[in-house]
Amino acid sequence: MRAEGPLAAALAPQRAVVPTVKPISQAAFRISGDDAFLRCVGEVVSWMRRRNREIPQAAFNAEAFRTSAGAAFPAEAVLIDSGGPRLWAATLEDTREQQSLGRTWVTEISVGEHNGSAAFGARLSQVLRGPEAVFQPSRPGCVQQVLSKLTAFSDGALLTEEPAIVDDSASLDRLISLLANSKRKMPVVVLSKNSEDVTAVDPDRLAQRISGLAHTYVLQHSAAWELTRKLGKANSTFMGAVRLYRPGFDPLDGNPFDHPLWLFHINTVLARASRLDQIVGQVTALSVRAFAGDDEFPRYEEVRQFAAKAAVTKAREAGTVDRELLELYEDENERLQNALRLQKSEHDAAIQLASDELKRAETVRDEALADRSAMRIRLTALEAALSARGQTISDEPLSSYDDIDDWSKKHLSGEIWIARKAIRETEKNGQFDNIEFFGRTLILLRDHFVPMKRNPGAGLKREYDDMLRALSLSDEPCFSQRGSIKSFPEYKVTYEGKEYWCDNHIKYGGGTDPRSFFRIYYYWHEEDGILLIGHMPSHLDNKLTN
């Protein structure tokens, strides 16, 4: 633990007094149906009144109110109605743990009219005035009330308290369309059933904890395999596993590891509960980031300040005496100062969250690189030991382009990395008629090109060139003029978040018949010592074509 300096120690008592605001979860979606605005406000008020009976009946008509601060659930609401679309915002505090744990739970809600529907938003935050206590992240409590009573949509998909079932081609196509939607804001959690119709977590319990924050789908066993066929194994979920597809999912160019996967190995009560909590934790954290700075989901304090300014203007126009105006100003000034302190605390918490996530990501990457280096050393030592005994590791021939994903992972991992778009292109458009020879070319790159680049020398370079000539292959630049490649974005490959240009390629054959030729476009990653393949086996256009 880092030692605390004298300045930090002197400030510690003051810091203990300033509350820490930690965002827990956020939900934002659309409500449809007749009179959606007032119906949505009514459901929120019903939820609030079960906790605070002081909330007046007029609140059901979206009228403003403010209850006493001495209650266990102090609450207030404001309405902006200037002749256009109405905006109603409310806040409710749960202070029951304030004395015992020094924390308060704050729920902010906004409901706005929008083109005949209602825009609903809810935010749950923790205000802490003492040491942090353990808690399980959850969605804002009012979300369940709204979803169970009204018709809600997000990303063009219906939101309910139950998971959607995928059991035919039509429902599977809808799921794939949702996953690939580049404008999608909510994550999608997909649970697959194994051959015994069991999932890694209970679908109903999961949906009840994350509905409104994420879309939840359950794949029947056959549908899971069809999803695998359409998206590829690396992007799918099957055999009882669960996958969280974050916004921005791209089955061609995206990184599958950006979308967490929970495998179904152990089916104990403890294991299922642990997986459930992990998924909920990831979904709630994503919800906070998804709507950060979203203008469609204003903070309660922003709406209240706007309403307060409108009240002062109205009071002036009505000729209110100076004393009453002064009281309005004093009340507003005090509330603004409190709001600024809380906003700064929340901003600091957000910065710390981002910093912690970056440190975790860097640690995971460093550990992965260390593991990869250690595995590479062990593999090299194993191969050398086998060679000394006159033995070799036999390679299975590539027999089908449909198997390229599994085959490449088994035979090329650690030496050659193939982009998802290259895998998909090979699966869909692999037409070269000698599949086994195409596979042998990839093995040649593994056994001769990679060692030559890792250990530069005339001998290994000569061996590589000789192997190319023996198989009528050539290794050539993609463009004769330096910089020309920048006009052809299809030559780019994204590896671990960075873009590289595949400026060289392996050539076999020519002409226009894809059955008689293939190309392998690559970039050598010097730092990681690995060959990146960005496209194969078809030809990419350039200024010369072919």
C-alpha positions as CSV (number, residue, x, y, z in Angstrom):
1,M,0.0,0.0,0.0
2,R,1.3,3.5,-0.9
3,A,2.4,5.5,2.1
4,E,0.3,8.6,2.8
5,G,2.2,11.9,2.8
6,P,1.8,14.7,5.4
7,L,-0.4,16.8,3.2
8,A,-2.8,13.9,2.4
9,A,-2.9,13.0,6.1
10,A,-3.8,16.6,7.0
11,L,-6.6,16.7,4.5
12,A,-8.0,13.3,5.5
13,P,-10.5,14.6,8.1
14,Q,-11.9,17.1,5.6
15,R,-12.1,14.5,2.9
16,A,-14.1,12.2,5.2
17,V,-16.8,14.9,5.5
18,V,-17.2,15.5,1.7
19,P,-19.6,12.8,0.3
20,T,-18.4,10.5,-2.5
21,V,-20.9,10.0,-5.3
22,K,-20.6,6.7,-7.2
23,P,-22.9,6.0,-10.2
24,I,-24.3,2.5,-10.0
25,S,-26.5,2.0,-13.1
26,Q,-28.6,3.9,-15.7
27,A,-31.5,3.1,-17.9
28,A,-32.9,5.0,-20.8
29,F,-35.5,3.8,-23.3
30,R,-38.8,4.8,-25.1
31,I,-42.3,4.3,-23.9
32,S,-45.1,3.9,-26.6
33,G,-48.8,3.9,-26.4
34,D,-51.7,6.3,-25.8
35,D,-50.9,9.2,-23.4
36,A,-47.4,7.6,-22.8
37,F,-46.1,10.7,-21.0
38,L,-48.7,10.8,-18.2
39,R,-48.9,7.0,-17.9
40,C,-45.1,6.8,-17.4
41,V,-45.1,9.5,-14.8
42,G,-48.0,7.7,-13.1
43,E,-46.1,4.4,-12.8
44,V,-43.0,6.2,-11.5
45,V,-45.1,8.1,-8.9
46,S,-46.8,4.8,-7.8
47,W,-43.3,3.4,-7.2
48,M,-42.3,6.5,-5.2
49,R,-45.5,6.7,-3.2
50,R,-45.0,3.1,-1.9
51,R,-41.9,4.5,-0.2
52,N,-43.1,8.0,0.7
53,R,-46.8,8.5,1.4
54,E,-46.3,12.3,1.7
55,I,-46.1,12.5,-2.1
56,P,-49.3,14.3,-3.1
57,Q,-52.0,12.8,-5.3
58,A,-51.5,15.7,-7.8
59,A,-48.1,14.2,-8.6
60,F,-49.9,11.6,-10.9
61,N,-50.7,14.6,-13.2
62,A,-47.0,15.4,-13.4
63,E,-47.2,18.3,-11.0
64,A,-44.2,19.5,-9.0
65,F,-43.8,18.6,-5.3
66,R,-41.3,18.5,-2.5
67,T,-41.7,16.3,0.6
68,S,-40.0,16.9,4.0
69,A,-36.3,16.1,4.3
70,G,-36.9,14.3,7.5
71,A,-38.6,11.3,6.0
72,A,-36.7,8.0,5.2
73,F,-37.4,8.6,1.5
74,P,-37.3,12.4,0.8
75,A,-38.5,13.1,-2.7
76,E,-39.2,15.9,-5.0
77,A,-40.2,16.6,-8.6
78,V,-40.3,19.5,-11.1
79,L,-42.2,20.0,-14.3
80,I,-41.2,22.1,-17.3
81,D,-44.2,23.0,-19.4
82,S,-43.7,26.0,-21.6
83,G,-46.2,25.1,-24.3
84,G,-44.0,22.5,-26.1
85,P,-43.1,18.9,-25.1
86,R,-43.3,18.5,-21.4
87,L,-40.4,17.3,-19.2
88,W,-40.9,15.9,-15.7
89,A,-38.0,15.0,-13.5
90,A,-38.0,13.6,-10.0
91,T,-35.5,12.3,-7.4
92,L,-36.0,10.0,-4.4
93,E,-33.4,9.2,-1.7
94,D,-33.2,6.1,0.4
95,T,-31.6,7.2,3.7
96,R,-32.2,4.0,5.7
97,E,-28.5,3.1,5.7
98,Q,-27.3,6.6,6.4
99,Q,-26.7,6.1,10.1
100,S,-25.4,2.5,10.0
101,L,-23.3,2.5,6.9
102,G,-23.0,6.2,6.1
103,R,-24.6,5.9,2.6
104,T,-27.6,7.0,0.8
105,W,-29.1,5.6,-2.4
106,V,-30.4,8.3,-4.8
107,T,-32.7,7.6,-7.8
108,E,-33.1,10.2,-10.4
109,I,-35.9,9.9,-13.0
110,S,-36.8,11.9,-16.1
111,V,-39.8,11.5,-18.4
112,G,-40.1,13.6,-21.5
113,E,-42.6,13.9,-24.3
114,H,-41.1,12.9,-27.7
115,N,-43.1,12.6,-30.9
116,G,-46.1,11.0,-29.4
117,S,-44.1,8.7,-27.2
118,A,-42.2,9.2,-23.9
119,A,-38.5,9.2,-23.3
120,F,-37.8,7.5,-19.9
121,G,-34.5,7.7,-18.0
122,A,-33.5,6.6,-14.5
123,R,-30.2,6.8,-12.7
124,L,-29.1,5.0,-9.5
125,S,-26.2,6.5,-7.5
126,Q,-24.7,5.9,-4.1
127,V,-23.7,8.8,-1.9
128,L,-21.2,7.7,0.7
129,R,-20.1,9.7,3.8
130,G,-17.9,7.0,5.3
131,P,-15.8,4.0,4.3
132,E,-17.1,2.0,1.3
133,A,-19.3,-0.9,2.2
134,V,-19.8,-4.0,0.0
135,F,-23.0,-4.0,-2.1
136,Q,-24.4,-5.8,-5.2
137,P,-24.9,-3.4,-8.1
138,S,-28.5,-3.3,-9.4
139,R,-30.7,-1.3,-11.8
140,P,-32.9,1.6,-10.6
141,G,-35.9,0.2,-8.7
142,C,-38.5,2.1,-10.7
143,V,-37.4,0.3,-14.0
144,Q,-39.2,-2.9,-13.0
145,Q,-42.5,-0.9,-12.4
146,V,-42.3,0.8,-15.7
147,L,-41.4,-2.3,-17.8
148,S,-44.0,-4.5,-16.1
149,K,-46.8,-2.0,-16.8
150,L,-45.9,-0.2,-20.1
151,T,-44.7,-1.0,-23.6
152,A,-41.0,-0.1,-23.8
153,F,-38.4,-0.2,-26.7
154,S,-34.7,0.4,-27.1
155,D,-32.6,-0.1,-30.2
156,G,-35.8,-1.0,-32.1
157,A,-36.4,-4.0,-29.8
158,L,-39.1,-4.6,-27.2
159,L,-38.0,-4.5,-23.6
160,T,-39.7,-6.8,-21.1
161,E,-39.0,-8.4,-17.7
162,E,-38.7,-11.8,-19.5
163,P,-35.9,-13.0,-21.8
164,A,-36.7,-13.3,-25.5
165,I,-36.6,-16.8,-26.9
166,V,-34.8,-17.5,-30.2
167,D,-36.1,-20.8,-31.6
168,D,-36.5,-20.2,-35.4
169,S,-34.8,-18.5,-38.3
170,A,-36.9,-15.4,-38.1
171,S,-36.1,-14.7,-34.4
172,L,-32.4,-15.6,-35.0
173,D,-32.2,-13.1,-37.9
174,R,-33.7,-10.4,-35.6
175,L,-31.1,-11.1,-33.0
176,I,-28.2,-11.0,-35.4
177,S,-29.6,-7.7,-36.8
178,L,-29.7,-6.3,-33.3
179,L,-26.2,-7.5,-32.5
180,A,-24.8,-5.9,-35.6
181,N,-26.7,-2.6,-35.2
182,S,-23.9,0.1,-35.2
183,K,-26.2,2.5,-33.4
184,R,-27.1,0.1,-30.6
185,K,-26.7,1.6,-27.1
186,M,-27.7,-1.3,-24.9
187,P,-25.6,-4.5,-24.5
188,V,-27.2,-7.8,-25.5
189,V,-26.8,-10.8,-23.2
190,V,-27.3,-14.1,-25.1
191,L,-27.7,-17.3,-23.1
192,S,-27.4,-20.6,-25.0
193,K,-28.9,-23.9,-24.0
194,N,-26.8,-27.1,-24.0
195,S,-28.0,-30.5,-25.3
196,E,-29.9,-30.9,-22.0
197,D,-31.7,-27.5,-22.3
198,V,-29.7,-26.0,-19.4
199,T,-28.1,-22.6,-19.4
200,A,-25.1,-21.3,-17.4
201,V,-27.3,-18.9,-15.4
202,D,-31.1,-18.8,-14.8
203,P,-32.5,-16.7,-17.7
204,D,-35.5,-15.4,-15.7
205,R,-33.4,-14.3,-12.7
206,L,-30.9,-12.6,-15.0
207,A,-33.6,-10.7,-17.0
208,Q,-35.2,-9.5,-13.7
209,R,-31.9,-8.0,-12.7
210,I,-30.8,-6.4,-16.0
211,S,-34.0,-5.7,-18.0
212,G,-34.0,-2.0,-19.0
213,L,-30.2,-2.0,-18.9
214,A,-29.7,-4.7,-21.5
215,H,-31.5,-7.0,-24.0
216,T,-31.7,-10.6,-22.8
217,Y,-32.1,-13.5,-25.3
218,V,-32.1,-17.3,-24.8
219,L,-31.0,-19.5,-27.7
220,Q,-32.5,-22.9,-28.1
221,H,-29.8,-25.6,-28.7
222,S,-30.3,-25.7,-32.5
223,A,-30.4,-21.9,-32.8
224,A,-27.1,-21.6,-31.0
225,W,-25.4,-23.8,-33.6
226,E,-27.1,-21.7,-36.4
227,L,-25.7,-18.5,-34.8
228,T,-22.3,-20.2,-34.7
229,R,-22.5,-21.0,-38.4
230,K,-23.5,-17.4,-39.3
231,L,-21.1,-15.5,-37.0
232,G,-18.3,-18.0,-36.5
233,K,-17.3,-19.8,-33.3
234,A,-15.2,-16.9,-32.1
235,N,-18.2,-14.6,-32.1
236,S,-20.9,-17.0,-31.0
237,T,-22.1,-18.7,-27.8
238,F,-23.2,-22.3,-27.5
239,M,-23.2,-25.4,-25.2
240,G,-24.8,-23.5,-22.4
241,A,-22.4,-20.6,-22.4
242,V,-23.4,-16.9,-21.9
243,R,-22.1,-14.0,-23.9
244,L,-22.4,-10.2,-23.4
245,Y,-22.3,-8.4,-26.7
246,R,-21.3,-4.8,-26.0
247,P,-22.3,-2.0,-28.4
248,G,-20.1,-1.8,-31.4
249,F,-20.1,-5.5,-32.1
250,D,-18.6,-6.2,-35.6
251,P,-18.5,-9.9,-36.6
252,L,-16.0,-9.2,-39.4
253,D,-13.4,-6.7,-38.1
254,G,-14.2,-6.6,-34.4
255,N,-12.2,-8.3,-31.6
256,P,-14.3,-11.2,-30.1
257,F,-12.5,-10.7,-26.8
258,D,-14.3,-7.3,-26.5
259,H,-17.5,-9.3,-25.7
260,P,-17.1,-11.4,-22.5
261,L,-18.0,-15.1,-22.6
262,W,-18.9,-17.2,-19.6
263,L,-18.4,-20.9,-20.3
264,F,-20.6,-23.6,-18.8
265,H,-18.2,-26.0,-17.0
266,I,-19.6,-26.2,-13.4
267,N,-23.3,-26.4,-12.6
268,T,-23.2,-25.9,-8.9
269,V,-25.5,-23.4,-7.1
270,L,-22.4,-21.3,-6.1
271,A,-21.0,-21.3,-9.6
272,R,-24.3,-20.2,-11.2
273,A,-24.7,-17.4,-8.6
274,S,-21.2,-16.2,-9.2
275,R,-21.7,-16.1,-12.9
276,L,-25.0,-14.2,-12.4
277,D,-23.3,-11.6,-10.2
278,Q,-20.4,-11.1,-12.7
279,I,-22.8,-10.6,-15.6
280,V,-25.0,-8.1,-13.7
281,G,-21.8,-6.2,-12.6
282,Q,-20.6,-5.9,-16.1
283,V,-24.0,-4.8,-17.4
284,T,-24.5,-2.1,-14.7
285,A,-21.0,-0.7,-15.3
286,L,-21.7,-0.5,-19.1
287,S,-25.0,1.3,-18.5
288,V,-23.2,4.1,-16.6
289,R,-20.8,4.6,-19.5
290,A,-23.4,4.3,-22.2
291,F,-25.4,7.3,-21.3
292,A,-22.6,9.6,-19.9
293,G,-23.2,13.1,-21.2
294,D,-26.4,12.0,-23.0
295,D,-28.5,15.1,-23.7
296,E,-31.6,13.0,-24.0
297,F,-31.2,12.0,-20.3
298,P,-30.7,15.2,-18.3
299,R,-29.7,15.1,-14.6
300,Y,-32.4,16.0,-12.1
301,E,-30.4,19.0,-10.9
302,E,-30.2,20.4,-14.5
303,V,-34.0,20.2,-14.9
304,R,-34.6,21.6,-11.4
305,Q,-32.3,24.6,-12.0
306,F,-34.1,25.4,-15.3
307,A,-37.4,25.2,-13.5
308,A,-36.1,27.4,-10.7
309,K,-35.0,30.1,-13.2
310,A,-38.4,30.0,-14.8
311,A,-40.0,30.4,-11.3
312,V,-37.9,33.5,-10.6
313,T,-38.7,35.0,-14.0
314,K,-42.4,34.3,-13.4
315,A,-42.3,35.9,-9.9
316,R,-40.7,39.0,-11.3
317,E,-43.3,39.4,-14.0
318,A,-46.0,38.9,-11.4
319,G,-44.5,41.8,-9.2
320,T,-43.5,39.6,-6.3
321,V,-42.0,41.6,-3.4
322,D,-38.2,41.6,-3.0
323,R,-38.3,39.6,0.2
324,E,-39.9,36.6,-1.5
325,L,-37.5,36.9,-4.4
326,L,-34.6,37.0,-2.0
327,E,-35.9,33.8,-0.3
328,L,-36.0,32.1,-3.8
329,Y,-32.4,33.2,-4.5
330,E,-31.1,32.1,-1.1
331,D,-32.7,28.7,-1.5
332,E,-31.4,28.3,-5.0
333,N,-27.9,29.4,-4.0
334,E,-27.7,26.8,-1.2
335,R,-28.9,24.0,-3.5
336,L,-26.5,25.0,-6.2
337,Q,-23.5,24.8,-3.8
338,N,-24.6,21.3,-2.7
339,A,-25.1,20.2,-6.3
340,L,-21.6,21.5,-7.3
341,R,-20.0,19.6,-4.4
342,L,-21.8,16.4,-5.4
343,Q,-21.0,16.9,-9.1
344,K,-17.3,17.3,-8.4
345,S,-17.4,14.1,-6.3
346,E,-19.1,12.2,-9.0
347,H,-16.7,13.5,-11.6
348,D,-13.7,12.4,-9.4
349,A,-15.3,9.0,-9.0
350,A,-15.8,8.7,-12.8
351,I,-12.1,9.6,-13.4
352,Q,-11.0,7.1,-10.8
353,L,-13.2,4.4,-12.4
354,A,-11.7,5.0,-15.8
355,S,-8.2,5.0,-14.3
356,D,-8.8,1.7,-12.5
357,E,-10.2,0.1,-15.7
358,L,-7.2,1.3,-17.7
359,K,-4.8,-0.2,-15.0
360,R,-6.7,-3.5,-15.1
361,A,-6.6,-3.6,-18.9
362,E,-2.9,-2.9,-18.9
363,T,-2.3,-5.6,-16.3
364,V,-4.3,-8.1,-18.2
365,R,-2.4,-7.3,-21.4
366,D,1.0,-7.5,-19.7
367,E,0.1,-10.8,-18.2
368,A,-1.2,-12.1,-21.5
369,L,2.0,-11.0,-23.3
370,A,4.1,-12.7,-20.6
371,D,2.1,-15.9,-20.9
372,R,2.4,-15.8,-24.7
373,S,6.1,-15.3,-24.6
374,A,6.5,-18.1,-22.1
375,M,4.3,-20.4,-24.2
376,R,6.4,-19.6,-27.3
377,I,9.6,-20.4,-25.4
378,R,8.2,-23.7,-24.2
379,L,6.9,-24.6,-27.7
380,T,10.3,-23.8,-29.3
381,A,12.0,-26.0,-26.6
382,L,9.6,-28.8,-27.2
383,E,10.1,-28.7,-31.0
384,A,13.8,-28.7,-30.5
385,A,13.7,-31.7,-28.2
386,L,11.6,-33.6,-30.6
387,S,13.9,-32.7,-33.5
388,A,16.9,-33.9,-31.5
389,R,15.2,-37.3,-31.2
390,G,14.3,-37.4,-34.9
391,Q,10.6,-36.7,-34.3
392,T,8.3,-34.0,-35.6
393,I,4.9,-32.7,-34.7
394,S,2.6,-33.7,-37.6
395,D,0.2,-31.2,-39.1
396,E,-3.3,-32.1,-40.1
397,P,-4.0,-31.0,-43.7
398,L,-6.6,-28.3,-44.2
399,S,-9.5,-30.2,-45.8
400,S,-12.3,-27.6,-45.9
401,Y,-12.5,-23.8,-45.9
402,D,-15.3,-24.0,-43.4
403,D,-12.7,-25.4,-40.9
404,I,-10.2,-22.6,-41.4
405,D,-10.9,-21.0,-38.0
406,D,-10.4,-24.1,-35.9
407,W,-7.6,-25.3,-38.1
408,S,-5.6,-22.1,-37.9
409,K,-6.0,-21.9,-34.1
410,K,-4.7,-25.4,-33.7
411,H,-1.7,-25.1,-36.1
412,L,-0.8,-21.4,-36.3
413,S,-1.6,-19.8,-32.9
414,G,1.4,-18.0,-31.4
415,E,3.1,-17.5,-34.8
416,I,0.3,-16.2,-37.1
417,W,-2.7,-14.1,-36.2
418,I,-5.6,-14.0,-38.7
419,A,-8.1,-11.2,-38.6
420,R,-11.7,-12.1,-38.3
421,K,-12.5,-10.6,-41.6
422,A,-9.9,-12.8,-43.3
423,I,-11.4,-15.9,-41.6
424,R,-14.9,-15.0,-42.7
425,E,-13.7,-14.2,-46.3
426,T,-12.0,-17.6,-46.5
427,E,-15.1,-19.4,-45.1
428,K,-17.5,-17.6,-47.5
429,N,-15.3,-17.1,-50.7
430,G,-12.6,-19.7,-50.5
431,Q,-12.6,-21.2,-54.0
432,F,-9.0,-22.2,-54.8
433,D,-9.4,-25.8,-55.8
434,N,-6.3,-27.2,-53.9
435,I,-7.4,-26.6,-50.3
436,E,-4.5,-28.7,-48.9
437,F,-1.9,-26.7,-50.8
438,F,-3.4,-23.4,-49.4
439,G,-3.1,-24.8,-45.9
440,R,0.5,-25.9,-46.6
441,T,1.3,-22.3,-47.7
442,L,0.2,-21.1,-44.2
443,I,2.3,-23.8,-42.6
444,L,5.3,-22.6,-44.7
445,L,4.8,-19.1,-43.4
446,R,4.7,-20.5,-39.8
447,D,7.8,-22.6,-40.2
448,H,10.0,-20.4,-42.4
449,F,8.8,-16.8,-42.6
450,V,8.2,-16.3,-38.9
451,P,11.6,-17.8,-37.8
452,M,13.3,-15.7,-40.5
453,K,11.8,-12.5,-39.1
454,R,12.4,-13.4,-35.5
455,N,16.0,-14.3,-36.1
456,P,17.2,-12.4,-39.1
457,G,20.0,-14.0,-41.0
458,A,21.1,-15.0,-44.6
459,G,20.6,-18.7,-43.9
460,L,16.9,-18.5,-42.9
461,K,16.2,-16.0,-45.6
462,R,17.7,-18.3,-48.2
463,E,15.6,-21.3,-46.9
464,Y,12.4,-19.2,-47.1
465,D,13.1,-18.1,-50.6
466,D,13.9,-21.6,-51.7
467,M,10.6,-22.9,-50.3
468,L,8.7,-20.2,-52.1
469,R,10.3,-21.1,-55.4
470,A,9.8,-24.8,-54.9
471,L,6.0,-24.2,-54.5
472,S,5.7,-21.5,-57.3
473,L,4.9,-18.9,-54.7
474,S,6.1,-15.3,-54.5
475,D,6.3,-12.8,-51.7
476,E,5.8,-9.3,-53.1
477,P,4.9,-5.7,-52.1
478,C,1.2,-4.9,-52.8
479,F,2.1,-1.5,-54.4
480,S,5.2,-0.4,-56.2
481,Q,4.8,3.2,-55.1
482,R,5.2,4.0,-51.4
483,G,2.1,5.5,-49.9
484,S,-0.3,4.3,-52.6
485,I,-1.8,1.7,-50.2
486,K,-3.3,4.5,-48.1
487,S,-6.0,5.0,-50.8
488,F,-7.3,1.4,-50.3
489,P,-8.7,1.0,-46.7
490,E,-9.4,-2.7,-47.4
491,Y,-5.7,-3.3,-46.9
492,K,-5.9,-2.2,-43.2
493,V,-6.0,-4.7,-40.4
494,T,-6.9,-3.9,-36.7
495,Y,-4.8,-5.8,-34.2
496,E,-5.2,-5.2,-30.4
497,G,-6.9,-1.8,-31.0
498,K,-4.3,-0.5,-33.5
499,E,-4.4,-0.3,-37.3
500,Y,-1.7,-1.6,-39.6
501,W,-1.4,-1.8,-43.4
502,C,-0.9,-5.1,-45.1
503,D,1.7,-3.9,-47.5
504,N,3.0,-7.3,-48.6
505,H,1.3,-10.4,-49.9
506,I,1.9,-14.0,-50.8
507,K,0.9,-14.8,-54.4
508,Y,0.0,-18.0,-56.2
509,G,-1.3,-18.2,-59.7
510,G,-3.0,-15.4,-61.6
511,G,-5.9,-14.6,-63.9
512,T,-9.5,-14.1,-63.0
513,D,-10.7,-17.6,-62.0
514,P,-10.5,-17.8,-58.1
515,R,-10.2,-21.6,-58.4
516,S,-6.7,-21.2,-59.9
517,F,-5.1,-18.5,-57.6
518,F,-5.0,-17.2,-54.1
519,R,-3.5,-14.2,-52.2
520,I,-2.5,-13.8,-48.5
521,Y,-2.1,-10.1,-47.4
522,Y,0.0,-9.6,-44.4
523,Y,1.9,-7.3,-42.0
524,W,4.8,-8.3,-39.8
525,H,4.4,-7.1,-36.2
526,E,7.9,-6.5,-35.1
527,E,7.2,-5.8,-31.4
528,D,5.1,-8.9,-30.8
529,G,7.0,-11.1,-33.3
530,I,3.9,-12.3,-35.0
531,L,2.6,-12.4,-38.6
532,L,-0.7,-10.5,-39.0
533,I,-2.9,-11.7,-41.9
534,G,-5.5,-9.1,-42.8
535,H,-7.1,-10.7,-45.9
536,M,-7.1,-14.0,-47.8
537,P,-7.6,-15.9,-50.1
538,S,-9.3,-13.6,-52.7
539,H,-7.6,-10.8,-54.5
540,L,-7.9,-7.2,-53.3
541,D,-8.2,-4.4,-55.8
542,N,-5.3,-2.1,-56.5
543,K,-4.4,0.3,-59.3
544,L,-3.2,-2.6,-61.5
545,T,-6.0,-5.1,-60.6
546,N,-4.9,-8.7,-60.3
